[in-house]
């Protein structure tokens, strides 16, 4: 059932993300990497991943990332296998505000941060760990601040997977489209019901466990 859900996501994405082979080759050429050069993220991309925590009791999830450096926004939609309708939207903005909301519940929490979204070169100064085979693909493996292991395909530098040390969870890529835009620019605007929760300090605890974990990991990666 969850595999079919992942397939449905891919079919939906491909319906509104037409891409030419020429564009893909251009993007891959622009963002080449190697043993002495960590991957550089494109300014825009869409990424679909399956999350597999080390502890099965935590439950698997599907995440869709809409990264747009030029728009100053990064949106991660997190769908648990246990309830496909209870989607967590993790919206991070270069205004230094992040919003964690669940449309199905009309619930929202916001946090103020001293930094914006991840820069395309956030993997600079990562430690190279060599070439490995991951999920049948040859990858360059990198690690950073004892926080993440990052696997990039040797032939294209696209993200194959990453593993968060603190979360103890792997994120395996099932779809990646460099250069793709978010389907609706309105998704980069928090909903009206978030306004009453605006301005919580960065050090405050987030009561939604999923939001707190993603916020903690994301900010740790910026070091």
SERO-4910 file (N, C-alpha, C, O; in steps of 0.05 Angstrom, whole numbers):
BEGIN
 pado doro    nc1    nc2    nc3   cac1   cac2   cac3    cc1    cc2    cc3    oc1    oc2    oc3
  Unk    A     16    -24      0      0      0      0     17     25      0     12     44    -15
  Unk    A     38     26     17     55     49     19     72     52     -7     79     74    -15
  Unk    A     79     29    -19     94     31    -45     76     43    -66     86     60    -82
  Unk    A     51     36    -66     32     48    -86     29     78    -81     27     93   -100
  Unk    A     30     86    -55     28    114    -49     52    129    -60     49    151    -71
  Unk    A     76    117    -58    100    130    -69     98    132    -99    107    153   -110
  Unk    A     88    112   -112     85    113   -141     65    135   -149     70    149   -169
  Unk    A     44    138   -134     24    158   -140     37    186   -138     31    204   -154
  Unk    A     54    190   -118     68    216   -115     85    221   -139     85    243   -150
  Unk    A    100    201   -149    117    204   -172    102    211   -197    109    229   -212
  Unk    A     79    198   -201     63    203   -224     52    232   -223     51    245   -244
  Unk    A     44    240   -200     34    267   -197     55    288   -202     50    308   -215
  Unk    A     80    283   -192    101    302   -197    108    304   -226    113    326   -236
  Unk    A    109    281   -239    117    281   -268     96    296   -285    102    304   -307
  Unk    A     72    298   -275     51    311   -290     56    341   -291     48    354   -311
  Unk    A     68    352   -271     73    381   -271    102    389   -270    109    412   -266
  Unk    A    120    369   -274    149    375   -275    161    366   -301    180    349   -301
  Unk    A    152    376   -324    165    368   -349    193    378   -350    199    402   -344
  Unk    A    212    361   -358    240    368   -359    252    356   -384    246    334   -392
  Unk    A    269    371   -397    282    361   -421    309    349   -414    321    355   -394
  Unk    A    318    331   -431    344    318   -426    366    339   -427    386    337   -412
  Unk    A    363    359   -444    384    380   -446    386    395   -420    408    401   -411
  Unk    A    363    402   -407    364    417   -382    378    400   -360    393    411   -345
  Unk    A    371    374   -359    383    357   -339    413    356   -342    428    357   -322
  Unk    A    423    353   -367    452    351   -372    465    377   -363    487    377   -352
  Unk    A    452    400   -369    463    426   -362    466    429   -332    487    437   -322
  Unk    A    445    421   -317    445    424   -288    466    406   -276    481    414   -258
  Unk    A    468    381   -286    488    362   -276    516    372   -281    533    369   -263
  Unk    A    521    384   -304    547    395   -310    555    418   -292    578    420   -283
  Unk    A    535    435   -286    540    458   -269    547    450   -241    562    464   -227
  Unk    A    536    428   -231    539    421   -203    555    395   -200    547    378   -183
  Unk    A    576    392   -215    593    368   -213    607    368   -186    611    389   -173
  Unk    A    614    343   -177    628    340   -151    649    318   -154    650    305   -175
  Unk    A    665    314   -134    685    294   -134    698    291   -107    689    304    -88
  Unk    A    719    275   -105    731    271    -79    741    297    -65    742    298    -41
  Unk    A    748    317    -81    758    342    -70    737    364    -72    743    387    -65
  Unk    A    713    358    -81    692    379    -84    665    367    -75    654    351    -90
  Unk    A    656    375    -52    629    365    -43    607    374    -62    611    393    -77
  Unk    A    585    360    -62    563    368    -80    553    397    -74    553    405    -51
  Unk    A    546    411    -95    534    437    -92    505    435   -101    499    427   -123
  Unk    A    487    442    -83    459    440    -90    452    459   -113    461    482   -113
  Unk    A    434    451   -131    423    471   -150    406    491   -136    397    486   -113
  Unk    A    401    514   -148    386    535   -135    357    527   -131    343    538   -114
  Unk    A    347    508   -147    320    498   -144    320    468   -149    335    458   -166
  Unk    A    304    453   -134    300    425   -140    276    415   -125    267    427   -105
  Unk    A    266    392   -134    246    377   -119    257    349   -114    269    337   -131
  Unk    A    254    340    -89    266    315    -80    245    299    -65    233    309    -45
  Unk    A    240    274    -73    223    256    -58    239    234    -45    256    221    -59
  Unk    A    236    230    -20    251    209     -5    233    193     13    212    201     21
  Unk    A    243    169     18    230    152     39    248    153     64    272    149     62
  Unk    A    235    158     86    249    159    112    246    132    126    224    122    130
  Unk    A    269    121    134    270     95    149    285     99    174    310     98    174
  Unk    A    272    102    197    286    104    223    298     78    231    287     56    224
  Unk    A    319     79    247    331     55    257    311     39    275    311     15    275
  Unk    A    295     54    289    275     42    307    248     40    291    236     61    286
  Unk    A    240     16    283    216     13    267    191     24    281    171     31    268
  Unk    A    191     26    307    168     37    322    163     66    316    141     76    320
  Unk    A    184     80    306    181    108    299    164    112    274    153    134    270
  Unk    A    162     92    257    145     93    233    160    106    210    175    125    213
  Unk    A    155     95    186    167    105    162    150    129    151    126    132    158
  Unk    A    163    146    135    149    169    124    159    174     96    180    164     87
  Unk    A    143    189     81    151    200     55    155    230     57    137    244     67
  Unk    A    178    240     48    183    268     49    186    279     21    199    267      4
  Unk    A    175    303     16    178    316     -9    190    344     -3    178    360     11
  Unk    A    214    349    -14    227    375     -9    226    392    -34    232    384    -56
  Unk    A    216    417    -30    216    437    -51    236    459    -43    229    476    -26
  Unk    A    260    458    -54    281    476    -46    283    498    -67    284    492    -91
  Unk    A    283    523    -59    285    546    -77    302    568    -65    291    584    -50
  Unk    A    328    567    -70    346    587    -59    339    615    -69    341    634    -53
  Unk    A    331    618    -94    325    644   -105    300    656    -92    299    681    -89
  Unk    A    281    639    -85    257    649    -72    261    651    -42    244    662    -28
  Unk    A    283    641    -32    289    642     -3    271    625     13    263    632     35
  Unk    A    264    601      2    245    583     16    253    554     12    264    546     -8
  Unk    A    247    538     32    250    510     31    226    497     46    222    501     69
  Unk    A    211    481     31    187    468     42    191    438     41    198    427     21
  Unk    A    186    425     64    187    396     66    160    387     75    151    393     97
  Unk    A    147    371     58    121    359     65    127    330     75    139    314     60
  Unk    A    118    324     99    125    299    112     99    283    117     82    291    132
  Unk    A     97    260    103     73    244    104     79    217    118     94    201    107
  Unk    A     67    212    141     72    187    155     57    164    141     35    168    132
  Unk    A     69    140    141     55    117    130     30    111    145     11    100    134
  Unk    A     30    117    171      7    110    188    -18    127    182    -40    119    190
  Unk    A    -14    150    170    -37    168    164    -30    187    142    -18    208    147
  Unk    A    -38    180    118    -31    197     94    -44    224     94    -35    242     80
  Unk    A    -64    228    110    -78    254    110    -66    273    131    -72    297    130
  Unk    A    -50    263    149    -39    280    170    -11    289    162      9    280    174
  Unk    A     -9    307    143     16    316    131     28    339    147     13    359    152
  Unk    A     53    337    155     67    360    167     81    376    146     96    365    130
  Unk    A     76    402    145     89    421    127    111    435    143    105    449    162
  Unk    A    135    432    135    158    445    148    168    467    129    182    461    110
  Unk    A    160    491    134    166    514    116    188    531    128    184    543    150
  Unk    A    211    533    115    233    549    124    238    572    105    238    568     81
  Unk    A    242    596    116    244    619     99    270    635    105    280    634    128
  Unk    A    280    649     85    303    666     90    297    691    106    315    707    111
  Unk    A    272    695    113    265    716    132    273    708    160    269    724    179
  Unk    A    284    684    163    293    673    189    269    664    206    271    663    230
  Unk    A    247    657    193    224    646    206    219    618    195    223    614    171
  Unk    A    211    600    211    203    573    203    175    567    214    168    575    236
  Unk    A    159    553    198    132    547    206    128    517    203    135    505    183
  Unk    A    116    505    223    109    477    223     79    474    227     69    479    248
  Unk    A     66    466    205     36    465    207     25    440    194     37    428    176
  Unk    A      2    433    204    -13    410    194    -40    419    184    -58    424    201
  Unk    A    -44    422    158    -70    431    148    -94    415    157   -115    426    160
  Unk    A    -90    389    160   -113    372    169   -123    380    196   -146    375    203
  Unk    A   -106    392    212   -113    399    240   -116    429    244   -125    438    265
  Unk    A   -108    445    224   -106    474    227    -88    482    250    -94    501    264
  Unk    A    -67    467    254    -49    472    276    -23    483    264    -15    475    242
  Unk    A    -10    501    279     15    513    269     32    522    292     22    531    313
  Unk    A     58    520    288     78    531    306     99    545    290    106    535    268
  Unk    A    110    567    299    131    581    285    154    586    303    151    589    328
  Unk    A    178    588    292    202    593    307    219    614    292    221    613    267
  Unk    A    231    632    307    249    651    295    278    641    298    285    629    318
  Unk    A    294    645    277    321    635    276    341    657    268    333    676    255
  Unk    A    366    655    277    386    675    268    396    671    240    412    687    230
  Unk    A    388    649    227    397    643    200    373    636    183    352    630    193
  Unk    A    378    636    156    357    629    138    359    600    129    369    583    145
  Unk    A    351    593    104    351    566     95    380    557     88    398    574     86
  Unk    A    383    532     84    410    521     77    419    534     51    404    536     32
  Unk    A    445    541     50    457    552     26    463    528      7    467    506     16
  Unk    A    464    534    -19    471    512    -38    498    499    -32    503    476    -39
  Unk    A    517    514    -19    543    503    -14    546    494     15    569    494     26
  Unk    A    524    486     28    525    479     56    543    455     62    551    451     85
  Unk    A    549    439     42    567    416     46    596    422     45    613    405     49
  Unk    A    603    448     40    631    456     41    643    448     68    630    450     88
  Unk    A    668    440     67    683    431     91    673    404    102    681    397    124
  Unk    A    657    390     87    649    363     95    673    345     91    692    351     76
  Unk    A    674    323    106    696    303    105    689    281     85    668    269     87
  Unk    A    707    277     66    703    257     45    710    229     57    731    226     69
  Unk    A    692    210     53    696    183     64    701    162     42    703    138     49
  Unk    A    703    170     17    709    151     -4    685    143    -21    663    154    -18
  Unk    A    690    125    -40    669    114    -57    657     89    -45    671     72    -34
  Unk    A    631     88    -46    616     65    -35    594     58    -54    586     73    -71
  Unk    A    583     33    -51    559     25    -65    536     27    -46    536     15    -25
  Unk    A    516     43    -54    493     47    -37    468     43    -54    464     56    -74
  Unk    A    451     24    -46    427     17    -62    434     11    -91    419     18   -109
  Unk    A    457     -3    -95    464    -11   -121    477     11   -138    482      6   -162
  Unk    A    482     34   -127    494     56   -142    521     64   -130    524     65   -106
  Unk    A    540     70   -147    566     80   -138    563    109   -128    552    125   -143
  Unk    A    572    114   -104    568    141    -93    594    151    -80    611    136    -72
  Unk    A    596    178    -80    615    192    -63    601    194    -36    578    202    -34
  Unk    A    616    188    -14    604    190     12    618    212     28    643    214     29
  Unk    A    602    230     39    612    252     55    599    252     83    577    241     86
  Unk    A    612    264    102    600    267    129    607    295    138    627    307    131
  Unk    A    589    306    155    593    333    165    584    336    194    563    326    202
  Unk    A    601    349    209    597    356    238    584    333    253    567    338    271
  Unk    A    592    309    247    581    286    261    551    287    262    538    279    281
  Unk    A    539    296    240    511    300    239    497    286    216    475    276    219
  Unk    A    511    284    193    498    273    170    519    257    154    542    265    152
  Unk    A    510    235    142    525    221    122    510    226     96    486    221     94
  Unk    A    524    235     75    512    244     50    523    227     27    547    226     24
  Unk    A    505    215     12    513    198    -11    505    212    -37    481    217    -42
  Unk    A    524    217    -54    520    230    -80    529    211   -102    550    200   -101
  Unk    A    512    208   -122    518    191   -145    544    201   -159    546    224   -165
  Unk    A    562    182   -164    588    191   -177    583    201   -205    598    218   -215
  Unk    A    563    191   -219    559    198   -247    544    224   -251    545    237   -272
  Unk    A    530    233   -230    513    257   -233    514    276   -209    506    299   -211
  Unk    A    524    267   -186    525    282   -161    498    286   -149    496    301   -129
  Unk    A    477    274   -160    451    277   -148    449    262   -121    463    242   -118
  Unk    A    433    272   -103    431    258    -76    418    231    -79    395    229    -87
  Unk    A    432    210    -71    422    183    -70    409    177    -43    388    164    -42
  Unk    A    421    187    -22    410    183      5    426    200     24    447    210     18
  Unk    A    415    203     48    430    213     71    420    201     96    398    191     98
  Unk    A    438    202    117    431    190    142    437    211    164    459    221    166
  Unk    A    416    217    180    419    236    202    428    221    227    414    202    235
  Unk    A    451    228    238    461    214    262    443    217    286    436    198    299
  Unk    A    435    242    292    419    247    316    391    235    313    380    224    332
  Unk    A    379    237    290    353    226    285    354    195    283    334    182    288
  Unk    A    377    185    275    380    156    271    360    147    250    345    128    254
  Unk    A    361    160    227    342    154    206    356    158    179    371    177    175
  Unk    A    349    141    160    359    143    133    338    154    115    314    149    118
  Unk    A    346    171     96    328    182     76    338    173     48    359    182     39
  Unk    A    322    156     35    329    144     10    314    158    -13    290    160    -13
  Unk    A    329    168    -33    317    183    -55    302    164    -74    313    144    -82
  Unk    A    277    172    -80    262    157   -101    256    175   -125    247    165   -145
  Unk    A    260    201   -122    255    219   -145    271    245   -139    271    256   -117
  Unk    A    284    255   -160    299    279   -158    297    295   -184    302    284   -205
  Unk    A    290    321   -182    287    337   -206    301    364   -201    289    382   -190
  Unk    A    326    367   -210    340    393   -207    327    414   -225    319    407   -248
  Unk    A    326    438   -216    315    460   -232    285    463   -230    274    481   -242
  Unk    A    272    444   -217    242    445   -216    232    465   -195    245    470   -175
  Unk    A    209    477   -202    196    497   -184    175    483   -167    165    461   -173
  Unk    A    169    496   -145    146    487   -129    121    490   -146    119    509   -161
  Unk    A    102    472   -144     78    473   -162     61    498   -158     49    507   -177
  Unk    A     60    508   -133     44    532   -128     61    550   -110     69    542    -88
  Unk    A     67    574   -119     84    592   -103     71    599    -77     84    607    -58
  Unk    A     44    597    -75     30    602    -50     39    583    -28     35    589     -4
  Unk    A     50    560    -35     60    541    -15     82    552      2     87    543     24
  Unk    A     96    573     -8    117    586      6    107    608     25    123    622     37
  Unk    A     81    610     28     69    629     46     54    614     68     37    597     62
  Unk    A     60    619     93     46    604    115     17    611    115      9    633    108
  Unk    A      0    592    123    -29    597    124    -36    618    145    -21    623    163
  Unk    A    -60    629    142    -68    650    160    -69    641    190    -63    656    208
  Unk    A    -76    616    194    -78    607    222    -50    605    236    -49    599    260
  Unk    A    -29    609    221     -2    610    233      3    637    247     21    638    264
  Unk    A    -11    658    240     -5    685    249     -7    687    279      8    702    292
  Unk    A    -25    672    292    -29    674    321     -7    660    336     -5    663    360
  Unk    A     10    645    322     32    631    335     59    643    328     80    631    333
  Unk    A     59    667    317     83    678    305    102    688    326     94    700    347
  Unk    A    128    684    322    149    697    338    159    681    362    171    693    380
  Unk    A    157    655    362    168    639    384    199    639    381    209    637    358
  Unk    A    213    641    403    242    643    401    254    616    392    242    595    396
  Unk    A    277    617    380    290    593    369    295    572    390    294    548    384
  Unk    A    301    581    415    308    561    435    284    548    448    286    529    463
  Unk    A    260    557    441    236    545    452    232    517    441    239    511    418
  Unk    A    220    500    457    214    473    449    190    473    431    171    488    436
  Unk    A    190    456    410    167    452    393    152    428    403    164    407    408
  Unk    A    126    432    407    111    410    420    105    387    400     99    365    409
  Unk    A    106    393    374    101    372    354    128    357    351    147    369    342
  Unk    A    129    331    359    155    317    358    168    316    331    192    320    329
  Unk    A    152    312    310    163    311    283    176    338    275    198    339    264
  Unk    A    162    359    281    172    386    275    198    391    290    217    403    279
  Unk    A    198    384    316    222    390    332    247    375    322    268    387    321
  Unk    A    243    350    314    266    334    304    276    347    279    301    350    276
  Unk    A    258    353    260    268    364    234    280    392    238    300    398    225
  Unk    A    269    408    256    281    434    262    308    432    274    327    446    266
  Unk    A    312    413    292    338    410    306    359    401    286    381    411    286
  Unk    A    352    382    269    371    372    249    379    393    229    402    396    222
  Unk    A    358    407    219    363    427    199    382    448    209    401    456    195
  Unk    A    377    458    233    394    480    244    422    469    250    442    484    247
  Unk    A    425    444    258    451    433    263    468    431    238    492    434    239
  Unk    A    455    427    215    469    425    190    481    451    181    499    451    165
  Unk    A    472    473    192    481    499    184    508    506    197    520    526    189
  Unk    A    517    490    216    542    497    230    566    496    211    588    501    219
***
